[in-house]
């Protein structure tokens, strides 16, 4: 498998960033991570065997259970965040089978599923590319067909994020689709998209004046800018 170069959007193309307006915050976090040169270097060594004298960091150093190719953007990326990095991870253990209707069947949501096995744990991501649900269980928990799970929640505050993950999981299992009410659009998504576009513009060599004119308004790029060009024009 050959490494593919990171495909950054053209910062002037608003349509290229449009999918992010419906993405959850874990995917905004991915968009920032895949732009990190340290992550791109570590992922290249791990995924494509790029030679290096330095020992490659493990994915956990970046908050992931496994490396995700950095050229994959939303909605194509499927980053599997660790519980330490992402509080919306529901922990579970396998218990006696019980009633059939009480068992979790991965096949029923297979089109959304990615499972990463790491030692004694199975990390399950259910995602449509914009919304996601994370579940951790013992190794091979999802490898042998439907299982009955006991969900682990604790604390008056700490339980709130995984409890929401549980509600989202139950809704997905029931309806075979992500619940719009349980996955509302991020209130700050437009601001976060703007921040990403500014980052990409600076990385592309755009001036602050160009960025302001493109992303804010042409009126803000007038003669009030403190640049050598504007100073010469005042004399």
C-alpha positions as CSV (number, residue, x, y, z in Angstrom):
1,X,0.0,0.0,0.0
2,X,1.4,3.4,-1.0
3,X,1.1,6.4,1.2
4,X,-1.3,9.1,-0.1
5,X,-0.3,12.7,0.4
6,X,-2.6,14.8,2.7
7,X,-5.4,16.4,0.7
8,X,-6.0,19.8,2.2
9,X,-9.0,21.7,0.9
10,X,-8.6,24.9,-0.9
11,X,-9.2,27.4,1.9
12,X,-11.2,29.6,-0.5
13,X,-13.6,26.8,-1.4
14,X,-16.4,26.9,1.2
15,X,-18.1,23.9,-0.3
16,X,-15.0,21.8,0.6
17,X,-15.6,22.4,4.3
18,X,-19.4,22.1,4.1
19,X,-19.6,18.5,5.4
20,X,-18.1,19.7,8.7
21,X,-21.1,21.8,9.5
22,X,-23.0,18.5,10.3
23,X,-20.1,16.8,12.0
24,X,-19.7,16.1,15.7
25,X,-16.8,17.5,17.7
26,X,-14.8,14.2,17.6
27,X,-14.5,14.7,13.9
28,X,-13.5,18.3,14.2
29,X,-10.8,17.0,16.6
30,X,-9.7,14.6,13.8
31,X,-9.5,17.5,11.3
32,X,-7.0,19.2,13.6
33,X,-5.1,16.1,14.3
34,X,-4.6,15.1,10.7
35,X,-3.0,18.5,10.1
36,X,-0.4,18.0,12.8
37,X,3.0,17.2,11.2
38,X,4.0,15.0,14.1
39,X,0.9,12.9,13.7
40,X,1.3,12.7,9.9
41,X,4.9,11.5,10.4
42,X,4.0,8.9,13.0
43,X,1.1,7.6,10.9
44,X,3.3,7.3,7.8
45,X,5.8,5.2,9.7
46,X,3.1,3.0,11.2
47,X,0.8,2.6,8.2
48,X,3.2,2.6,5.3
49,X,6.5,1.5,6.9
50,X,8.4,4.6,6.2
51,X,12.0,4.1,7.4
52,X,13.0,6.1,10.4
53,X,15.8,5.8,13.0
54,X,13.4,7.2,15.6
55,X,10.9,4.9,17.3
56,X,7.4,5.7,16.0
57,X,5.0,7.0,18.7
58,X,2.0,4.7,19.5
59,X,-1.5,5.9,18.4
60,X,-2.4,6.4,22.0
61,X,0.0,9.3,22.2
62,X,-2.4,11.1,19.9
63,X,-5.6,9.9,21.6
64,X,-6.4,7.2,19.1
65,X,-6.7,3.4,19.5
66,X,-5.3,3.0,16.0
67,X,-3.7,5.2,13.4
68,X,-6.1,6.6,10.8
69,X,-4.7,7.7,7.4
70,X,-4.2,11.5,7.6
71,X,-5.3,12.0,4.0
72,X,-8.9,10.9,5.0
73,X,-11.1,13.9,5.6
74,X,-14.6,14.1,7.0
75,X,-16.9,12.4,6.1
76,X,-14.5,9.6,4.9
77,X,-12.4,9.3,8.1
78,X,-13.2,6.9,10.9
79,X,-10.9,7.9,13.8
80,X,-11.3,5.6,16.9
81,X,-10.6,7.8,19.9
82,X,-9.5,6.4,23.2
83,X,-11.6,6.9,26.3
84,X,-8.8,9.0,27.8
85,X,-9.1,11.5,24.9
86,X,-12.9,11.3,24.3
87,X,-15.3,11.2,27.3
88,X,-18.2,10.0,25.1
89,X,-16.9,6.4,25.3
90,X,-19.3,3.8,26.8
91,X,-17.7,0.9,28.6
92,X,-19.3,-2.5,28.7
93,X,-18.7,-6.1,29.7
94,X,-20.2,-9.3,28.2
95,X,-22.7,-11.2,30.4
96,X,-24.8,-14.3,30.1
97,X,-26.9,-14.4,26.9
98,X,-30.3,-13.8,28.3
99,X,-33.3,-12.9,26.1
100,X,-32.6,-12.6,22.4
101,X,-34.0,-9.1,22.1
102,X,-31.5,-8.0,24.8
103,X,-28.5,-8.9,22.8
104,X,-26.4,-6.5,20.8
105,X,-25.9,-7.7,17.2
106,X,-23.1,-6.0,15.4
107,X,-24.4,-7.3,12.1
108,X,-27.5,-5.1,12.4
109,X,-25.4,-2.0,12.3
110,X,-22.4,-3.4,10.3
111,X,-22.4,-0.6,7.7
112,X,-21.5,1.9,10.4
113,X,-19.0,-0.3,12.3
114,X,-15.3,-0.3,12.7
115,X,-13.7,-2.5,15.4
116,X,-10.1,-2.1,16.6
117,X,-8.6,-4.8,18.8
118,X,-5.8,-3.7,21.2
119,X,-4.6,-6.3,23.6
120,X,-7.5,-7.0,26.1
121,X,-10.0,-4.5,24.6
122,X,-12.2,-4.2,21.6
123,X,-12.9,-0.6,20.6
124,X,-16.1,-0.2,18.5
125,X,-16.8,2.9,16.5
126,X,-20.2,3.3,14.9
127,X,-20.2,6.2,12.5
128,X,-21.9,7.5,9.3
129,X,-19.0,9.9,8.8
130,X,-20.6,12.8,10.5
131,X,-21.9,11.4,13.8
132,X,-20.3,8.7,15.9
133,X,-20.8,6.4,18.9
134,X,-17.9,4.8,20.7
135,X,-18.1,1.6,22.8
136,X,-15.3,-0.3,24.6
137,X,-15.6,-4.0,25.6
138,X,-13.3,-6.9,26.3
139,X,-11.3,-8.3,23.4
140,X,-13.2,-10.3,20.8
141,X,-16.5,-9.2,22.4
142,X,-18.0,-8.5,18.9
143,X,-16.4,-11.3,17.0
144,X,-18.8,-14.2,17.8
145,X,-22.2,-12.9,17.0
146,X,-24.8,-11.2,19.2
147,X,-23.8,-10.5,22.8
148,X,-25.6,-9.3,25.9
149,X,-23.8,-6.4,27.4
150,X,-23.7,-4.8,30.8
151,X,-23.0,-1.1,30.5
152,X,-20.6,0.5,33.1
153,X,-21.6,3.9,34.4
154,X,-20.3,5.6,37.5
155,X,-20.3,9.0,39.1
156,X,-22.8,11.9,39.2
157,X,-20.9,13.9,36.6
158,X,-18.6,11.4,34.9
159,X,-21.6,9.2,33.9
160,X,-23.3,12.0,31.8
161,X,-21.2,11.6,28.6
162,X,-21.2,7.8,28.4
163,X,-24.9,7.9,29.3
164,X,-25.5,10.0,26.2
165,X,-23.5,7.5,24.2
166,X,-25.7,4.7,25.6
167,X,-28.9,6.5,24.6
168,X,-27.4,7.1,21.1
169,X,-26.5,3.4,20.8
170,X,-30.0,2.2,21.9
171,X,-31.6,4.6,19.4
172,X,-29.3,3.3,16.6
173,X,-30.0,-0.3,17.4
174,X,-33.8,0.4,17.4
175,X,-34.1,2.6,14.4
176,X,-31.0,1.5,12.3
177,X,-30.2,5.2,11.9
178,X,-28.6,8.0,13.9
179,X,-31.0,10.0,16.0
180,X,-31.2,13.6,14.9
181,X,-32.3,14.7,18.3
182,X,-29.5,12.9,20.1
183,X,-26.9,14.1,17.7
184,X,-27.7,17.8,17.3
185,X,-25.5,20.0,15.2
186,X,-22.6,21.6,17.1
187,X,-23.5,25.1,18.0
188,X,-20.0,26.4,17.2
189,X,-19.5,24.4,14.0
190,X,-19.4,27.5,11.8
191,X,-16.8,29.2,14.0
192,X,-14.7,25.9,14.0
193,X,-14.9,25.7,10.2
194,X,-13.7,29.3,10.0
195,X,-10.8,28.5,12.3
196,X,-9.8,25.5,10.1
197,X,-10.0,27.6,6.9
198,X,-7.7,30.3,8.5
199,X,-5.2,27.6,9.5
200,X,-5.2,26.2,5.9
201,X,-4.9,29.7,4.5
202,X,-1.9,30.5,6.6
203,X,-0.4,27.1,5.7
204,X,-0.9,27.9,2.0
205,X,1.0,31.2,2.4
206,X,-2.0,33.6,2.3
207,X,-1.6,36.9,4.0
208,X,-3.9,38.0,6.9
209,X,-5.2,40.7,4.6
210,X,-6.2,38.1,1.9
211,X,-7.8,35.9,4.6
212,X,-9.9,38.7,6.0
213,X,-11.0,39.7,2.5
214,X,-12.0,36.2,1.6
215,X,-13.6,35.0,4.8
216,X,-15.0,38.2,6.3
217,X,-15.5,41.0,3.9
218,X,-13.6,42.9,1.2
219,X,-14.3,46.0,3.2
220,X,-12.0,44.9,6.0
221,X,-9.0,44.6,3.7
222,X,-8.8,48.4,3.0
223,X,-6.1,50.9,3.8
224,X,-6.2,50.5,7.6
225,X,-3.9,47.5,7.5
226,X,-0.5,48.1,9.1
227,X,1.6,46.7,6.3
228,X,4.5,48.3,4.3
229,X,2.2,48.6,1.3
230,X,-0.4,50.6,3.2
231,X,2.2,52.8,4.8
232,X,3.6,53.7,1.5
233,X,0.2,54.6,0.2
234,X,-0.3,57.0,3.0
235,X,2.7,59.1,2.1
